[in-house]
Structure formats: structure tokens, C-alpha cells
Amino acid sequence: MHFGILQFPGSNCDQDMYHVATKVLGVKATYIWHKDNEIPDADIYVVPGGFSYGDYLRCGAIARFSPAMKEVVDRANKGALVIGICNGFQILCESGLLPGALIRNKNLHFICEQVNLLVENTNTPFTSGLDKAQVLKIPIAHGEGCYFAEPETLAQLKANEQIIVRYCNKEGQVTPESNPNGSLENIAGICNEARNVFGLMPHPERACEPILGSSDGLQIFQSIISSMAKG
């Protein structure tokens, strides 16, 4: 199993992901620099969190044009697995791999806290090892994490069961109070129609060891490895 982890100027979760891959999961991981025109073959490409290119223009708006990201888009369109976390989710939306956009949090403040996520769909390589309606405890850290999409796009996401996780309370109830950033219908993460691209605002790589307060995020990466092993 091989994780290809992109690095942009301003990335700050790439090393977290490298630690999880190599030290926690015990698999191979390779950094991919944003200027690379040729990228290595990997079983999954990780677009990590942070502030790529300083978040100038819009979050992820410049990163989508990087040579490495263009390669990732091409491989994703051919079926490669891709996960975008936080800023990575923003980049996937900007690049057209996922629909919708991430805009400023409803309170206009940067939010850094633990949240609860309701697993809505386990029919993806990223959630196949989870249970539907399972509640995960995973942290967020973002200023522009409010998911927005036009009504027709939202309807399509629901019809195709592309909404993977939603913000909820400890009991698994999706409520306005459990929505930290104002995302439409408490959406925390979605996938593409082919189910090989997954973007989410919470940070599963920061919830892979008990010392961090939760190891629930590890189940997402274990699902990926199990899915790849099954072919």
C-alpha cells in the first residue's frame, strides 16, 4: 500500500498524514511536491490540509493549477483513489473533482474543535469498514468550511448518495446546533459519482491515536487499505 501525499507552500498537515501512514498504519508514503510534472504511482493520493499558497484569491484556487494537482486530477478521472482533507477538500472542489464550494464559516471565525460526524454512506472505499449511522469523533480546524452547492447540485448529491458524513451531536442526531460552520444540511464530506474521490473538512489524520483524544479517524484509512486489498 502506497500513499502519495501532496505538498504545497503552506501545507501543514502533510507531515501528520505521513506519520499516520508510515508509523501508525505501517505502509509506504511518498511526498509529492506541487511543482512535480511527473508523480509516482500510488494506491491513494492525499491532498492535505493547510493553507496552500497562503489561501490567496480563494482557498485552493491557486493549488488547482499546480502541475502535481493536474496529474492527480487526470489519475482521479481514470479511477485512482483521492482523499482531500480540509484545504484538500477545498482544492478538490476548485479543481472540479467534487461539486460545490467551501465558503466562510457562518460566524466568520476560524473554528478549531472536536466535532461528531454521522456516517451516511458506507458504499465507498473510504467508509466500507464503518457502520452506517456510526458516530465518529474527529477535529476540525478551518475558517472556510461552510459547504455550499446550488439546489440542483444538492439534489443530485442526495439522489446519488454522495453525502458521506454530516455534522451531528453525540447521539447521532443531525441538528442545527451540531453544525459548526453553517454547511448546507450539515454536510461535512462528499464523494464524486464514481466514489473514488472523497473530500471532507474534518481531519481524520489528527484522530488516529488515543493520545490525541480520538482514534476514530483511523477507521477511514483502514477502510481504504482493506478496500484496496480486496481489489
Backbone as a ProteinNet text record, in pm:
[ID]
protein_1_A
[PRIMARY]
MHFGILQFPGSNCDQDMYHVATKVLGVKATYIWHKDNEIPDADIYVVPGGFSYGDYLRCGAIARFSPAMKEVVDRANKGALVIGICNGFQILCESGLLPGALIRNKNLHFICEQVNLLVENTNTPFTSGLDKAQVLKIPIAHGEGCYFAEPETLAQLKANEQIIVRYCNKEGQVTPESNPNGSLENIAGICNEARNVFGLMPHPERACEPILGSSDGLQIFQSIISSMAKG
[TERTIARY]
85.1	0	88.6	54.7	138.9	53	82.1	15	101.8	46.7	114.6	57.9	141	95	145.4	53.6	91.8	142.5	235.4	287.6	282.7	217.6	212.9	281.7	325.9	368.5	250.1	263.8	154.3	85	116.9	60.7	109.7	21.6	67.8	17.8	-47.2	-94.7	-31.8	58.7	124	208.1	277.6	361.4	277.1	162.9	71	28.3	-6.7	-51.5	61.8	182	298.2	321.4	307.5	324.4	220.3	95.3	-11.5	14	51	73.6	189	302.7	423.3	434.5	393.2	413.4	290.2	172.4	50.9	-0.9	-11.4	-62.3	47.5	171.8	282.8	290.2	251.4	256.3	353.4	378.8	470.4	402.6	478.3	426.1	534.4	494.3	586.8	531.4	617	576.5	580.3	484.3	479	478.8	584.6	597.5	506	451.8	350	399.8	530	585.2	616.6	597.1	630.9	537.1	596.6	517.8	487.8	572.8	550.9	542	437	417.8	424.1	465.3	478.4	341.5	340.3	218.9	193.2	69.7	32	-106.4	-136	-267.8	-373.2	-330.7	-420.3	-339.4	-398.1	-335.5	-406.8	-328.2	-382.8	-353.5	-458.8	-444	-469	-362.7	-373.4	-426.3	-444.9	-490.4	-377.6	-416.8	-320.9	-371.8	-278.3	-312.8	-233	-266.9	-189.7	-179.1	-55	-24.6	-81.2	-88.1	-135.4	-284.2	-359.2	-503.5	-534.5	-442.1	-469.8	-581.7	-649.6	-769.1	-881	-890.3	-981.7	-904.9	-952.1	-884.6	-882.3	-764.2	-749.8	-751.4	-777.4	-793.7	-664	-551.2	-422.4	-370	-388.4	-336	-390.6	-512.3	-571.7	-490.9	-410.9	-333.3	-192	-153.5	-18	1.8	123.3	149	111.8	146.3	116.4	-33.8	-108.6	-253	-318	-265.3	-318.4	-301.4	-188.5	-165.4	-263.5	-289.3	-383.4	-523.9	-564.4	-695.8	-706	-599.7	-600.1	-612	-539.8	-543.7	-677.2	-732.2	-863.5	-969.5	-961.6	-1058.3	-1044.3	-930	-907.8	-932.2	-978.5	-1016.9	-930.3	-821.5	-734.9	-809.4	-776.2	-836	-770.6	-853.6	-805.3	-887	-818.2	-887	-833.3	-923.3	-886.3	-937.7	-847.9	-883.2	-869.9	-978.2	-981.3	-943.4	-825.7	-783.2	-781.1	-754.9	-758.4	-897.8	-1000	-1139.6	-1167.4	-1119.8	-1137.4	-1071	-952.2	-879.5	-954.7	-1010.7	-1085.8	-1208.4	-1272.6	-1388.3	-1343.8	-1235.2	-1183.9	-1139	-1088.1	-1037.2	-1147.2	-1268.3	-1379.4	-1395.8	-1311.7	-1327.3	-1448.5	-1486.7	-1606	-1691.7	-1824.1	-1912.4	-1923.6	-1971.9	-1994.8	-1872	-1879.2	-1769.9	-1770.1	-1655.4	-1643	-1626	-1716.3	-1712.8	-1690.7	-1686.5	-1658.6	-1757.5	-1705.6	-1791.3	-1899.6	-2014.4	-2128.1	-2097.9	-2011.3	-1978.4	-1854.7	-1799.1	-1681.8	-1557.1	-1558	-1443.5	-1376.4	-1247.6	-1176	-1219.1	-1252	-1300.3	-1202.9	-1163.7	-1075.7	-1132.3	-1195.7	-1260.5	-1291.1	-1325.6	-1370.6	-1517.7	-1553.6	-1692.9	-1732.3	-1861.3	-1914.4	-1963.6	-1935.8	-1974.9	-2063	-2172.1	-2260.5	-2223.6	-2194.8	-2162	-2291.7	-2304	-2426.3	-2418	-2297.1	-2282.3	-2156	-2171	-2055	-2019.2	-2084.5	-2059	-1951.1	-1838	-1722.3	-1596.7	-1483.6	-1359.3	-1314.8	-1363.8	-1320	-1400.2	-1516.3	-1604.4	-1655.3	-1601.2	-1651.9	-1633.8	-1539.1	-1516.4	-1594	-1675.9	-1756.3	-1898.9	-1976.4	-2117.9	-2202.2	-2309	-2399.2	-2460.7	-2468.5	-2519.2	-2418	-2296.5	-2191.3	-2153	-2117.8	-2076.6	-1925.9	-1856.4	-1711.7	-1678.7	-1575.8	-1527.3	-1396.3	-1400.6	-1285.9	-1275.1	-1155.3	-1142.4	-1155.9	-1194.7	-1193.8	-1101.5	-1052.9	-970.6	-977	-1072.9	-1090	-1165.8	-1144.2	-1218	-1316	-1295.9	-1383.6	-1426.1	-1514.3	-1556.8	-1704.5	-1772.2	-1917.2	-1945.6	-1999.4	-2024.5	-2148.8	-2133.3	-2243.9	-2252.4	-2375.3	-2399.4	-2535.2	-2550.9	-2680	-2784	-2912.3	-3017.4	-3013.3	-2988.3	-2985.8	-2866.2	-2753.7	-2636.4	-2662.1	-2721.8	-2753.4	-2849.5	-2948.7	-3044.7	-2975.6	-2878.8	-2805.5	-2719.2	-2655.8	-2574.9	-2659.8	-2778.5	-2867.4	-2919.8	-2956.7	-3010.2	-2906.1	-2779.8	-2671.2	-2603.7	-2653.7	-2596	-2446.9	-2415.3	-2277	-2241.6	-2339.2	-2310.6	-2263	-2139.3	-2075.3	-2081.7	-2054.5	-2060.9	-2126.7	-2201.2	-2265.7	-2228.6	-2229	-2208.5	-2331.5	-2308.4	-2419.2	-2381.2	-2474.6	-2441.6	-2394.1	-2365.6	-2310.4	-2405.7	-2534.7	-2634.5	-2658.4	-2588.2	-2605.4	-2718.7	-2770.9	-2878.6	-2820.6	-2868	-2821.7	-2907.6	-2849.3	-2923	-2851.8	-2923.9	-2858.8	-2750	-2770.3	-2673.6	-2542.5	-2549.2	-2428.4	-2353.5	-2403.9	-2341.1	-2245.9	-2114.7	-2019.8	-1997.4	-2026.5	-1986	-2096.6	-2216.5	-2326.8	-2340.4	-2269.7	-2276.9	-2420.9	-2453.8	-2585.8	-2613	-2725.6	-2769.6	-2661.3	-2579.4	-2474.8	-2371.8	-2352.7	-2259.9	-2115.2	-2046.9	-1906.4	-1814.2	-1868.9	-1786	-1870	-1820.4	-1891.4	-1793.5	-1848.7	-1767	-1818.1	-1743	-1788.1	-1880.6	-1937.8	-2031.1	-1964.6	-1837.5	-1766.4	-1719.1	-1727.7	-1692.4	-1543	-1459.9	-1315.3	-1248.9	-1326.8	-1274.7	-1359.8	-1294.9	-1364.2	-1302.9	-1387	-1341	-1416.8	-1345.6	-1409.5	-1334.2	-1406.3	-1342.4	-1276.4	-1335	-1267	-1135.8	-1050.5	-915	-902.4	-928	-911.8	-768.2	-671.1	-530.4	-491.5	-572.7	-548.2	-628.6	-686.6	-764.7	-733.5	-605.1	-562.5	-490.4	-474.5	-408.5	-481.2	-500.2	-573.9	-519.4	-388.1	-328.3	-382.6	-438.4	-493.5	-639.1	-696.2	-833.3	-933.5	-891.6	-977.6	-893.5	-929.3	-864.5	-967	-1081.1	-1188.1	-1146.6	-1060.1	-1017.6	-941.5	-879.1	-800.8	-888.6	-1015.5	-1105.5	-1124.5	-1114.2	-1125	-1006.8	-887	-767.9	-760.5	-806.8	-811.4	-911.1	-1019.1	-1117	-1052.3	-972	-904.4	-812.6	-733.5	-638.9	-712	-818.6	-897.2	-960.8	-1011.7	-1075.4	-974.8	-853.7	-750.4	-707.3	-702.5	-660.8	-762.8	-889.8	-994.6	-998.8	-932.5	-928.9	-1054.7
-118.4	0	123.2	218.3	336.5	462.7	553.4	682.5	788.1	860.9	973.9	1101.3	1177.9	1293.6	1421.9	1503.6	1627.3	1729.6	1813.1	1922	2051.6	2151.9	2285.5	2383.1	2498.5	2602.6	2638.5	2619.3	2646.5	2522.1	2404.2	2280.2	2264.8	2221.8	2199.1	2068.1	1985.9	1856.1	1740.9	1773.3	1670.7	1578	1635.1	1552.3	1469.9	1524.5	1445.4	1320.3	1340.1	1228.8	1129.1	1178.7	1090.8	1006.1	1068.4	995.7	885.3	917.3	817.6	701.1	733.3	628.3	536.5	595.8	516.2	458.8	535.7	493.5	425.4	469	411.4	295.9	320.4	217.2	122	168.4	84.4	60.4	162.5	149.6	251.8	239.5	329.9	463.9	571.5	704.3	784.8	864.5	947.7	1088.9	1187.1	1325.7	1359.2	1436.9	1482.3	1634.9	1695.4	1840.5	1903.1	2019.3	2080.5	2110.5	2126.9	2159.5	2036.8	1917.9	1796	1775.2	1765.8	1737.3	1589	1506.8	1362.6	1318.9	1243.3	1198.6	1046.5	991	844.7	777.1	651.7	572.2	549.2	562.9	540.6	476.7	409.9	348.4	452.2	557	668.1	797.1	903.3	1035.3	1117.8	1178.8	1258.6	1405.4	1486.5	1631.5	1685.7	1726.5	1752.4	1891.5	1910.1	2039.3	2139.5	2262	2370.3	2494.8	2572.5	2698.6	2707.9	2622.6	2616.4	2753.9	2790.5	2920.6	3037.1	3017.1	3123.4	3152	3063.7	3084.2	3216.4	3262	3382.3	3355.3	3455.8	3450.6	3381.9	3250.5	3168.2	3045.2	2983.6	2862.8	2757.3	2713.8	2609.4	2658.2	2788	2838.6	2836.2	2855	2851.9	2709.2	2633	2496.3	2410.5	2438.2	2356.4	2362.6	2468.9	2485.1	2428.5	2375.8	2323.1	2201	2180.3	2064.3	1931.8	1916.7	1790.6	1768.4	1875.1	1860.6	1826	1880	1844.3	1694.6	1639.3	1495.6	1415.8	1463.4	1394.9	1395.4	1508.5	1517	1416.1	1408.9	1315.2	1171.4	1137.1	1000	970.6	1069.6	1051.2	1024.2	1094.9	1074.4	936.5	871.2	735.7	630.1	674.6	579.4	573.4	650.9	647.8	701.9	648.2	697.1	828.3	923.4	1053.3	1093.7	1140	1196.3	1336.5	1431.7	1569.3	1608.1	1654.9	1685.6	1835.4	1897.8	2040	2123.6	2185.8	2260.1	2169.9	2041.5	1945.8	1931	1935.5	1932.4	2056.9	2171.2	2295.6	2286.4	2227.1	2211.8	2118.5	2010.3	1916.9	1983.3	2070.5	2143.4	2243.6	2314	2412.1	2344.5	2222.4	2151.1	2082.9	2081.1	2018.6	1870.8	1814.2	1672.3	1647.8	1749.5	1741.8	1864.8	1851.2	1965.9	2055.4	2177.1	2268.2	2349	2418.1	2505.3	2516	2552.4	2578.9	2728.2	2789.1	2933.6	2965.7	3095.9	3138.5	3078.6	3041.4	2991.1	3093.4	3045.9	3135.1	3243.6	3213.3	3313.2	3395.8	3368.2	3439.6	3419.9	3319.9	3291.7	3160.8	3152.8	3026.3	2935.5	2809.9	2715.3	2599.5	2568.1	2454.8	2380.2	2266	2191.7	2048.7	1963.7	1828.6	1834.5	1758.6	1751.1	1604.6	1582	1447.7	1438.1	1324.8	1302	1178.7	1191.7	1079	1016.7	887.9	817	789.4	847.2	835.4	724.6	696.3	602.5	519.5	388.7	300.3	232.8	273.8	215.8	294.6	314.1	379.2	312	323.2	265	331.4	452.4	530.4	499.1	438.6	413	269.4	182.6	45.2	-31.5	10.4	-57.8	1.9	101.9	167.8	114.5	151.5	115.1	237	215.9	326.2	374.8	506.3	573.8	571.1	523	529.5	675	709.3	845.3	846.2	933.9	948.2	1079.7	1078.3	1198.8	1240.6	1351.8	1395.7	1548.8	1605	1750.3	1824.6	1951.5	2043.1	2160.2	2226.4	2347	2423.8	2515.2	2587.4	2718.4	2807.3	2933	2937.8	2851.3	2845.6	2700.8	2653.5	2514.3	2496.2	2606.5	2601.1	2549.3	2426.9	2368.3	2430.9	2468.2	2529.5	2466.4	2446.2	2398.3	2449.7	2465.9	2507.4	2397.4	2433.7	2335.2	2210.9	2228.6	2112	2020.6	2082.9	2003.7	1928.4	1995.4	1931.7	1815	1835.6	1728.4	1608.3	1634.6	1525.9	1450.7	1524.2	1460.4	1365.5	1409.2	1326.9	1206.6	1230	1121.2	1012.7	1052.2	958	906	948.6	909.3	943.7	1066.6	1113.2	1188.5	1210.9	1273	1163.1	1171.4	1062.2	1082.9	1203.3	1233.3	1368.4	1376.6	1502.8	1533.1	1660.9	1701	1662.9	1606.2	1561.5	1581.8	1548.4	1551.3	1413.1	1397.6	1270.7	1153.4	1184.5	1079.4	1046.9	1114.7	1089.4	1166.8	1265.5	1347.5	1465.9	1484	1594.9	1716.7	1810.4	1926.2	2055.5	2167.8	2297.8	2327.7	2286.9	2315.7	2239.1	2125.3	2044.4	2083.4	2183.3	2231.6	2345.2	2322.8	2423.4	2541.9	2524	2627.3	2674.9	2620.3	2662.1	2584	2472.5	2392.4	2351.7	2353.3	2308	2167	2152	2021.2	1948.6	2026.4	1971.3	1887	1911.9	1830.9	1855.1	1746.3	1753.2	1690	1602.3	1536.7	1470.9	1474.8	1416.5	1338.8	1258.6	1189.1	1222.9	1183.7	1200.6	1085.4	1092.1	987.7	851.4	849.4	721.4	665.5	745.5	706.8	681.3	734.1	718.8	846.6	955	1082.4	1124.6	1151.9	1186.3	1312.8	1409.8	1531.6	1554.2	1594.1	1623.5	1733.6	1814.8	1921.9	1872.7	1781.3	1730.3	1659.3	1646.9	1593.3	1452.8	1347.8	1212.2	1179.9	1242.7	1214.3	1267.1	1356.2	1407.8	1331.8	1222.1	1139.2	992.7	960.3	823	756.5	827.1	771.7	818.1	730.7	767.5	891	913.1	1026.8	1160.2	1157.6	1278.8	1302.4	1212.3	1229.3	1145.9	1091.1	1003	930.2	805.5	730.2	690	760.2	727.2	749.3	846.7	876	761.6	679.9	567.3	471.4	462.8	370.5	406.8	534.2	576.4	524	538.8	492	339	274.4	128.3	77.8	151.4	115	121	224.4	240	121.4	85.5	-25.1	-156.7	-181	-303.4	-310.3	-196.2	-192.8	-222.1	-167.2	-192.1	-338.5	-397.7	-537.6	-631.1	-590.4	-671.4	-653.1	-548.9	-521.8	-454.8
0	0	0	-86.6	-104.3	-103.5	-10.1	-2.3	-70.6	-166.7	-227.8	-166.6	-97	-20.1	-85.1	-132.8	-198.8	-96.5	-141.6	-59.7	-139.5	-82	-140.2	-45.2	-93.2	0.7	90.4	219.8	311.5	363.5	308.3	364.4	508.1	598.4	736.3	795.5	713	762	684.5	592.9	513.3	600.7	699	785.6	882.9	924.3	1006.2	930.3	802.4	720.3	696.9	677.9	657.7	783.6	900.3	1026.7	1039.3	1009.3	1020.4	924.9	801.1	701.3	741.4	777	799.7	940.1	1040.9	1179.4	1239.9	1200.8	1258.8	1173.1	1043.5	953.1	905.4	906.3	864.3	714.9	636.6	491	432.6	305	236.6	208.9	219.3	186.8	117.4	20.6	-55	-66.1	-40.8	-60.8	-209.8	-254.8	-393.9	-393.8	-445	-444.4	-550.2	-518.8	-605.4	-746.5	-764.3	-895.8	-980.8	-925.2	-998.4	-1117.3	-1236.1	-1355.8	-1370.4	-1311.5	-1309.5	-1164.8	-1132.4	-995.2	-990.7	-876.9	-867.3	-864.4	-902.9	-888.4	-739.4	-700.1	-560.6	-557.7	-447.7	-433.5	-398.8	-330.2	-298.7	-291.3	-341.2	-335.9	-229.4	-141.3	-32.1	-59.1	-64	-75.6	64.7	135	278.3	312.9	443	492.7	505.5	533.4	547.2	478.1	425.6	360.1	230	133.6	9.9	-56.5	-87.1	-148.8	-67.1	64.9	151.9	142.4	74.2	54.8	-15.3	-100.6	-178.9	-278.4	-320.3	-404.7	-327.3	-338.1	-259.1	-214.2	-106.9	-58.7	-169.1	-207.4	-308.3	-451.2	-473.3	-609.6	-689.7	-623	-693.7	-702	-595.5	-591.9	-705.4	-747.7	-854.7	-982.9	-1001.5	-1124.4	-1113.6	-998.3	-982.7	-1072.7	-1123.7	-1209.8	-1143.4	-1015.5	-947.1	-936.3	-908.8	-894.2	-1027.6	-1135.7	-1267.1	-1293.4	-1247.4	-1261	-1175.8	-1055.4	-967	-1027.8	-1083.6	-1148.2	-1261.8	-1341.8	-1454.4	-1405.2	-1300.6	-1248.4	-1180.2	-1112.5	-1049.5	-1154.4	-1265.7	-1373.9	-1437.3	-1413.1	-1463.1	-1355.6	-1237	-1134.1	-1010.6	-1004.2	-886.4	-764.2	-646.4	-522.7	-480.7	-438.5	-391.9	-270.3	-166	-49.8	-25.5	-9.3	19	155.9	242.7	381.1	405.5	452.9	485.9	363.2	361.8	243.7	121	142.3	32.1	-25.7	58.5	13.2	-71.6	-24.9	-99.8	-237.3	-241	-367.4	-462.3	-409.1	-493.6	-554.4	-478.7	-532.5	-638.2	-611.1	-707.9	-837.3	-824.6	-942.2	-1022.6	-970	-1040.4	-1013.7	-927	-894.9	-805.5	-729.4	-646.1	-670.1	-660.6	-683.9	-560.5	-582.5	-472.3	-437.2	-323.4	-279.9	-127.8	-73.5	69.1	88.1	166	186.7	334.3	367.7	504.6	603.5	720.2	827.8	860.2	904.1	926.9	1029.7	1128	1229.4	1193.5	1074.4	1021.7	1107.5	1194.8	1280.2	1239.9	1265.5	1249.9	1363.7	1331.8	1432.3	1445.3	1567.6	1594.8	1715.4	1689.6	1797.1	1752	1846.8	1815.4	1773.2	1671.1	1627.5	1614.3	1604.8	1581.5	1437.7	1375.5	1236.5	1226.3	1154.9	1129.4	995.4	995.5	871.3	796.5	677.5	597.9	493.1	446.4	335.4	356.3	354.9	368.7	236.8	129.8	-2.2	-75.7	-8	-68.4	-14.4	-84.9	-32.9	96.6	122.2	237.8	364	346.5	461.6	467.6	385.4	377.8	507.3	590.4	717.5	833	804.7	906.7	902.7	1000.6	1004.9	970.6	895.7	866.8	997.3	1011.3	1131.5	1246.7	1220.4	1321.1	1345.3	1467	1501.1	1526.3	1455.8	1469.8	1539.6	1621	1687.2	1621.4	1548.8	1468.9	1476.5	1482.3	1494.3	1362.1	1373.1	1259.5	1291.9	1189.5	1206.6	1075	1064.3	938.5	957.3	861	857.4	743	644	527.3	504.2	593.1	585.6	562.7	532.2	510.6	369.8	361.2	229.7	167.5	39.7	-34.4	-173	-219.5	-355.3	-400	-529.1	-584.8	-559.9	-554.6	-523.8	-611.7	-741.7	-830.2	-800.3	-762.3	-725.3	-595.8	-498.6	-372.2	-392.5	-478.6	-507.3	-570	-657	-721.8	-620.6	-529.8	-425.9	-341.6	-308.3	-226.5	-305.4	-431	-513.2	-537.3	-553.5	-580.9	-453.5	-338.4	-209.7	-202.3	-242.5	-240.1	-112	-26.2	103.4	197	238.6	312.9	463.5	510.1	654	675.5	786	827	971.9	1005.3	1143.1	1225.3	1343.8	1428.8	1575.4	1664.8	1806.8	1851.9	1979.2	2029.2	2008.5	2000.8	1982.6	1835.3	1746.5	1604	1540.5	1610.6	1556.9	1480.1	1357.7	1273.5	1306.8	1380.3	1430	1391.4	1390.4	1363.8	1466.2	1590	1695.5	1676.4	1606.2	1585.4	1458.6	1388.3	1264.4	1299.7	1292.8	1341.3	1248.3	1119.1	1023	929.3	942.6	856.4	727.5	714.6	592.5	561.2	432.3	390.6	442.2	507.7	558	639.2	708.5	796.5	722.1	593.8	514.2	556.6	591.4	631.7	529.2	443.9	343.8	236.5	113.4	-0.7	-88.1	-178.7	-277.2	-416.8	-517.6	-655.3	-693.5	-812	-854.6	-863.9	-904.4	-917.8	-783.6	-677.9	-541.7	-520.5	-606.8	-587.2	-537.1	-523.9	-473.4	-354.4	-243.7	-119.2	-61.2	-28.3	36.3	165.2	269.8	397.7	469.7	544.9	619.9	748.5	824.6	945.1	911.3	1012.9	996.7	1054.1	977.3	1031.9	1069	1001.1	1032.2	1170.1	1225.4	1360.3	1465.1	1425.5	1517.8	1492.3	1494.7	1465.7	1582.6	1693.2	1810.4	1935.9	2034.4	2156.1	2226.2	2219	2287.7	2235.2	2113.8	2053.5	2092.6	2171.8	2215.9	2139.3	2026.7	1947.5	1844.6	1818.4	1711.3	1605.4	1604.4	1509.4	1364.6	1341.8	1204.5	1141.8	1226.1	1175.4	1095.8	1130.9	1062.6	915	884.5	744.1	664.2	718	646.3	642.7	747.3	746.5	642.8	624.5	520.5	383.4	360	231.4	205.3	305.3	288.8	266.4	341	323	185.9	138.3	5.6	-104.1	-90.1	-189.7	-186.8	-69.5	-57	-124.3	-118.5	-180.8	-332	-379	-522.4	-571.3
[MASK]
+++++++++++++++++++++++++++++++++++++++++++++++++++++++++++++++++++++++++++++++++++++++++++++++++++++++++++++++++++++++++++++++++++++++++++++++++++++++++++++++++++++++++++++++++++++++++++++++++++++++++++++++++++++++++++++++++++++++

